[in-house]
Amino acid sequence: MMQSNPSIKTVFNYFAAILLSTALLIGCFTPAVFANDGSPLKIQKISITQDGSGIEITGNRPLDPTQHYSVLKLPSPNRLIIDIPNASVNTGATTLNIQKNGMERAILTDTKGTFYQAARITLYVKDYKLLDKLSTSTQDNRILVSTKGQAPTAEFPAHQKQPKKLKPLDSGWEKSISTSTEKKNLITDIFFRDDQLYVRSTPGSKLTVKNRFILRDPSRLVIDFKDSAVVDKSLLKPIFINNKNIYQVRVGQFEEDTVRIVIETPSPSRVQAVYPDADKSIITLGAADGTSIATLPKSTKLTTLNDIRMDTLAGDTLINLLTPDAMVSQVYREKDVVFIEMANVAARPGSLTFDKARFPEIRFMKLEHLTAGQPNIKLVVGLNNANTQVTSKVSDDRKTLQLALSGITASSIITSKKIKKAPYAARVVVDAGHGGHDQGASRRGILEKDLNLNLAKKVKKSLEARGIKVYMTRSTDKFVSLKNIAGYANRVNPDLFISIHHNASTNPAQHGLETYYYTRQSLPFARRVHKHIVNNVSAPDKGVRRAMFYVIHHTKMPAILCEVGYVSNSSERRALLSPARQNATANAIGDGVVEYLQSKLSANAQK
């Protein structure tokens, strides 16, 4: 790195030694290099290929497998950017006017930063869709960019759908940056270099990860940075990467005090954040494999796992990990298995015993080596139910990590009280709001789409126990458009339609229950269901309201949308995660549906 600038090389190597020595396994770069015979690499020219399908970048010597170039695809304006590290432009800045096959122009120039220098080629295209068709390859002393090669889309797993063009993720940024920044870590730069993702902030900042979780369809890793904001709105954008193992990185001001980075990768569990020293302003994301005490900050102290304490609180299972010194840790899950990695904690591997009757959410627990031959450890917790909610928090001194499991089981949906059967074989469509890439409201890693789906399944069980036929708009974490939801409901043509949602507000004190309707025929249905929810759930009554929500406006049958609580209120959020609150809500909706059906039957009999 930095062959032509020893001082920059020294600085970079210092950070690399402290932060991460292993390569990022998800791969952010396409291998392609010019053979190194000891001479500096010079980019001599850019030109249009003979068949006009792309451009070629010519260097002064053949290719070499020790150097890599990065490929980014960015919208607004639509452009492909190639950076060749440790290279410079032989002829100075050059512009090639193309105006052919959707390509407009290409610019060849030098680019330099604090930690890198490179020759940069920027290819501008008219149509955003053309970016997906462009692929790169190498031949002798040239890099070829063409629409004739295999498109990058063919390299991705079949289940990973590439997202459409994304708008800048700038929601909430103005409010965040306008508030006091004294306690914020201001992120100044986010970039890829040498197979690592770097997140840099102002000097003296203490970047820490407060949430880390995995989402599917498409597979992606979500990382939230605590007490943080970006200094420039231009950072809030997707970064497209031409590689079979990673498609893009998205950056957003998720909350006023949270910057969220989303990495779309088929192996999200293999990426870890390495914490910097307290006086460093940069953090890297690297591979989980190969973690060793040597790759951590110099100030990191090797410690031991003193105890694992388990307890229950308000129906939740709590697992507390205790160490005598600060731990470097991360928590993530894959379906029904939770992993807690402790990079500087030594412990003996093996299975752990626990009271299965007292902690029914847990199928097994065991300690495994994080990296063979290294003093680090990984706690693996198997869950009996993939729908179990999992949250984690670390104490300020980082000596205690607490894992909270909120169990959700089908058998606990119906309470022991005698349930009322429906007066006739009614049919109901239950819609779990949001889903897939549309996560809805969220706080502290709790996503509305997951809460909606969990509750919708309980509502389905509750209604079926009353003799009602239920149709779900979705039963997995997938996105269904509002138009398709309404269209599906109208095709089924049920007696009733219920959409399940959870609310959020910028005012953290807001909490309570709301039920929405739009058409006149839906008002009696909304009133009966809302009455039962309010009577059975301990939360403020915020009333029955009329609103033009798409799914209750474009459906032909009586339709309601239930907002059953606020995820933005900390105490109500905890309640919403508890099986007791979920069961009470599901049963209340079931009772409301039965009462409405009885009233409708009575009204018809009197005609």
N, C-alpha and C positions, 0 to 999 in steps of 0.2 A: 504493500500500500504506500502511496506517495513516493514513488521512486525519485521524483525530481525535486522533492521538498523534504529534506531530513527532519526539519523541526516539526512539521505537521505530522510526519510519520511517527515521531516520538510521542506526540500528544495522543494520537489515535491509538497507538499500541498500549499506552498507559491505561486509557479507558477500556480498551478491549480486554486487557489482562484482568482488570478489576471486575468488569461486568459480565463477560461471557466469552468463553473460548470455543465453545461448541457451535457448530453451524446450525442455522435454523432449518429443521428437517422439512418444513413445508415448502422450502425452496422459493425464493423470491426472484431468482435470476435465471436467464437462459444462458447456458455455457457457450461461449464463442469468443475466441481470443486470437491475438496475433502472436506468432512464435517469437519468443524472446531470445534474441541473439546478443543481448547486452546493450543494444542501441535503444534510444527513446522511441516510443511508438508515435508515429505521426499519421494523421488522417489527411490524405492528399486531396481527395475530391469526392463529390457526390454527383451521380448522374442517373438519367432515366435508363431502365433496362431496355434491351434491344426490342423486346416484344411490347414494351409500353405498359406492362402490368404492374410496375413498381419502380423502386429506386435501388441503387447499389452504392455502398459506401466503401471506398477503396483505401487501404492502408499501405504503408511503405514496406511491409514484410508479411510473410505467411502467418497463418493462424497458430495459436498456442493454447493448449488446454489448461493453462494456469491462470488465465485472466478471464473475467466475466463481464458481460455488458448487461445492463438492466433495460427492460422495456416497460414503459408505462403507457396506458391509454386513458386520456382525459377528455371530458366533454367541455363545451362552452369556453373557447372554441374547440371543435373536434380535432384532436391531434394525437399522434403517436410520438413518444419521446424515447430516444435511445441514448443512454449515457455509457461511455466507454471509459472506465477509470484508468488513471495513470497514462492518459493519452492527451495529446494536444493537436490543434488544427494547424496544419503546415502552411496554409495560405491565408490565415485570418478568417474572419467571419465571411461566409458565402451564402448567397440565396439562389436557389434553383427554382425558376418558375416552370411549373409542370402543366397545369390546366388540362389534365387528361385522365379519363377513367375515374373521375371523382376526386382525384388528387389535385390540390391547388398549388402548393409550393413546399419546398423543404429548405430549412435553414441549418447551416453547419457553423458551430461556434464553440468557444471554450467556456467552461463553467467551473467556478471554484467556490469552495466553502471552507469553514473552519476545519473540517475533518476530511475533506476530499477534494479532488480535482478530476476533471473528466472532459472528454470531447463530447459535445452534445449535438445530436441530430434531431430536429423537430419537423415532423411531416404533418402538414395541415390537410384535412380532407373535408369535403362538402357535407357528406351524409354520415351521421353518427353510426349507422349500421355498417358502414364500410370498415370501421375500426375492428369489428369482430371478424371480418374476412381477411384482414392483414395478418400475415405470418412472417417470421424471420428465419433465416438459415444462413450458414456460412459456407464459403467456397474459396479455397486458397487465401488470398489476402483481401477478401471482400465479405461484407455483410449484405445479404439481399433481403429486401422488404417487398413482398409481393402478395397479390390476391390469388395467385395460382397454387401456392403451397397449401398444405393442410391447415384449415382454419383452427384457431385455438379452441373453438367450441368442441371440436371432436376429441380433445384431450381430457375433457372433464368427465367424471363419472356420470352415468346416464341419469341418476336420480337428482343431480344438481342442475337446476334450471338457472340459467344466467339471468340476472335481473335486468329489467328495462333501464333506460337512462334515468339516473337518479338526480333529483334536485339537490342543491346544497343543503346540508343538514344544519341549518342556522337557527332553528327554533330555540328561542330563549336566550340567544347569545347577547343581544343588546341589553337585556335586563341583567344578565350575569356580569357583564363587563362594566355596567354603569353602577353597580353596587360596590361597596368598599372592597378593594383588592388586597388589603393588608394581610388577610389570612389566606389568600388564594395562592396556589402555585400556578403561575402563568406559563402555559406551554407556548413556546416560540417556534418550534420546528418539529415536523414528523417526516422521516425520510427512510429509504432503504439504502443500505450500503453493506457490501460484503456479507450477504445472506442474513442480515439482521435488520430488524425494525427498530429504529431509534426514536425515542420521544424525548425531546429536549425542552427544558424550561429555564426560566431566569435564574441566574446564579444565586445559590443559597436556598433554592426551593427544595422541598422534601417530597418528591413524587412517591405516592404509595397507592397500591391497588386496594380498593375497598370491596369490589364485587368482581367475580369471575365466574361465568357460567357458559354452558354450551347449548346452542339451539340447532334445530334440524330443519331440513327442507327449505333452503339449502343448509348444509352443514356449516356452522360458523361458531367462532369463539368470540364472546363479548367480554370486554375488560373495561371497568369503570375506574377512573382515577379520582381519588378523594380530594375535596377542597381545591378544585382546579377549574381553570378556564383557559381558552385559547386567546392569544393577544390579538389575533387578526381573523376576521370572519372568513377570509379566503382559505383558511385551513380546514373549514367545515365542508368537506367535499369528498366524493369517492375517488380512490386511487386505483386504477385498473392495471393489472400486472399480467404479462403474457407468459404464463407458466401453467403446466398441467396440475400442479399441486396447490396453487393459490390463484383465486380469480381477482379479488379486489379487497381493499381495506377502506372502510368508511369511518369518518370522524364526525362526531356530533356533540353539541353542548346539550347533554341529556337533561340535566337539571341545572339550576343556578350555580351549584357547587360541584358539578360532576361533568367531566369530559368522558365520553364513551367512544371506545374504538372497537369496531366490529371487523373481524378477519374471516373471510370466507375461505375455508380450507376443508378438505376431506378428513383431516386428522387434527381436530381442534384440541384433543386432550394431550397432544405432544408438544404444545407450545406453553412456555412458562415465562413469567415476568421475573426478572432478577432485580432485587431491590438495590438501589445505589447507596453509597455512604451518605450520611446526613448532610455533608457539605457539598455533595455533587448534584448537578442539575440535569442529569441525563439518565435514562433508564432504557434497557434493551429487552426485547422479547426474543427468546431463544428456545432451543429444543429442550424438552424435559429429560431425554436420555442423555447420559453422560454428565449429569450434574455432580459437581464435587465441591468441597470446601474451598478449593483453589480458585474456582470461578466466581465466588462470591466476593463482596466488598472486603477489603483488608481488615476492616474493623469488626467483621463478623466473628463471633466467638462460638466454638464448638460446644454444644450442650447435650443434655440427655433428657429422655422422656421419663419424668419422675412418676407420673400417675395418669390413669385414665379413669375419670369419675363419671358415673352415669346416674341420671335422676329424671324425674318427671315433674312437669309444671304445666298446669292448665291443659292437661291432655297431650302435651308435647313431650317427646323424649329428648333429653339433653345429654350430649356427650362432651365432656370437658377434658382437654389435653393440657397438662401442666408441665412446664419446664422451668429450671432454675434461672435460665438466661433467655434473652430474647430469641425467638425462633424466626427463621425465614420460611414462610409457608405459603401454600396456595390450596384452594379447595375447588374441585370441579366434579361433575357427575356425567356418567354415560348411562342413560336410561335408568335402570334400577340399581346401579352401583355408584357409590360416592367415594372419591379418592381425596385424601388429605396428605399432601406431600410436605415433608419437613426437611429442607435441604441441609440444615446444620444440626440435626438432632439424631443422636445415636440411640438405638434400642435393639433388643433381640427380636428377630422375626419369629412368627408363630401365630397360631389361632388363639383367639381370646374367648373366654367363657363369659356368659351373661345370663340373666334371668329372662328367658324368652316369654314367659307368661306376663312379666311386668313390662317388657319392651317388645310388643308384638310387631312393631314396624320393621324390626331388624331380622334379617335372615341369617347373616353371619358377620363376624368381624375378624380381621386378621392384620398382622403387621408384616410388611414385605420390605426388602431392600429397595430403595429408590434407584441406586446405582451400585452394581456389584463392586465390592472392595472399598466402598466409601462409607464414612460414618454418617449416613443419612437414612431416613426411613419413610415409609408410606403406610398410612392406615387405610384399609379398604373396608367399606361398610356396604354389605349387600342388603337391599330393601325387599320386603315382601310385596310391595306394591309400587309400580313405576310412577304412580300418581302422587306419591308422598311428597309433600312440600319440604324442601331442604333449604335452610338458611344458615349462615355462619357469621361469626364476628370474632375479632381479635382484640384483646385488652390493649390499652394504651402502651403498656410496657412490653407487649408482644410475648408475654410469658404464659398466657392462657388463650387457647383457641376453643370456642364453643360452637358445636354443631347442634342445630335444633331440627328435629324431625316432626312434622305434623302428619299423623297417619290418616289416611282416607280409605275406608274399606266399605264395600258394597253392603255388607251385612249390618252396618250401623246406620244405614240410611233411614229405615223406618223405625220409629220409636215403638215402645211396647203398648202405647195406647191404641185403642180400637180405631181403625181407620174407616172413613166413610167411603163406600163404594159409589162409583158413578151411576146415575140413574139409567144410563143406556150406553151402548158401545160407541163412545165418542172417539174421535181421532184428533190428535194434537201434534202440530209441528213445533219442536223445541229447537231454538237457534242459539248456539254458543257464540257470542259476539267475537269478532276479530279472528285471529288465527294465522299461522304461517308467518310471513314477514310482517304482517300487521299485528303488532303486539298489544296495541291499545294502551291504556294508562299503565304506569309502572312506578314503583318506588322500591328502593333498597333491594333490587334484584327480583322483586315479586312482580310478575307480569299478569296484566288483566286477562290476556287470552287464555292463560292456564287456569286462572280462577274461574273464568266463565265456563270452560270446558268441564272442569271438575264438578261445578254446581249443576250444569246442564245434565250431566250423567246422573246425578242424584235426583234431579227433577224427573228424569225419564223413569227411574226406578220407582219413585213415589207415585207417579201417574199410572204406571203399569200395575202397581199393587192395588190400585183402585179400579182396575178393569178397563183402562184406557189404552188405545193403540197409539204409540208414539213414533214419530218420524224425526230424525236428527238431521240438521243441515250439515253438520260435521261431527264426527266422533273421534277425530285425530287432530293433531296440530297441523292443519292445512288452511290455506287462505281460500275463502269463497267470496266472490264479489257480492256487493249488495244487490246488484241486478239479478245475479244467479240465485241468491237466497230467496228473493221475492218470487222469482220465476218458478223455483222448485216448490215453494209453498202453494202457489196458485195451481200448479199441475197436480199436486197431491189433493188439493181442495179439502182441507180438514175442517173440523168444526171450529178450531181455535189455533192461534199462532202466539207463541211466547218467545221473546228474545231476552237472553240473560246477559247482563252487563254489570260492571263495577265502575264506580265513579272516581273522579279525582278533581282536585282544586288547587290553585296556587295558595289558597289560605289553608294552612295545615289544621286549623281548628274545625273546618267544615266536616261534618259526618252525618249519616242518617240515610233514610230510605225514601226512594222516589219511584213512582210508577207512571209511565207515559202511555198515552193513547193518541190517535189522530182522528179517526172517523167517529161519527156519532154512535154507530152500532157497537163500538169498542169500549165506550165509557162505562156501561154497567159491569162489563168484564173486568176492567181495570180497577174499579172501586172494590169489588169483592176480593180480588186477589190482594190488593194493597192492604185492605182491612186485616186479612189473616196474617200477612207478613208483619205488620206493625204490632199486632196482638201477640205474636209468638217470638219476635226478635227484639232484643234489648238495644234499641237505637232510636234516635229522634225521628218523628214523622214529618217528612218534608213534603208530603202531599201527593195527590194525583194531578198530573199536569198534561197539557196538550202540547205536542210538538210534532213537527213534520219530519221525523226520522224516516229514512227511505223504506226500511223494512216494514214499518207499520203504516206507511202512506201508500205503498204500492201492492199491498196484499188485500185480497177480496174479502176474507173472513174477519171476524173480530180479532184484533191483534193488539198486543201490548208489549212494551219494553220495560223490563224491571232493572232499576239501578239499586243493587242490594247493599251498598256500602261504599265507603271512600277508602281507596288504597293510599291516599295522600295523608290520611290521619293515622298516626302511629299506633294508637290504642285500637282503633277500629280495624286497622290492617292485621294486627295480631289476632283479633277476634275472627276476621274473615278466613284466616288460615286454619282455624280450629274446626274439627269435625262437628262439634256441638252446634256452632253457628250455622254451618253449612246444612246440617240435617234439619235444623229448625226452619231454615229458609225453604228448603226443598219441600218439607211437609206442609208448610204454610201455603206455598203455591199450589200444591196438590189439593188442599182443603178448599182454597179459593176457586179452583177450577170446578170441583164437584158442586160447590154451592151455586156457581153460575149456571152450570148445566141443569141443576134442579130447578132454578128460577126460570130458565128458558123453557123447560118442559112444562112447568106449571102455567106459564104465560100462553103457550101453544094450546094447552088443554082448555083454557078459558075462552079461547076464540070461538 
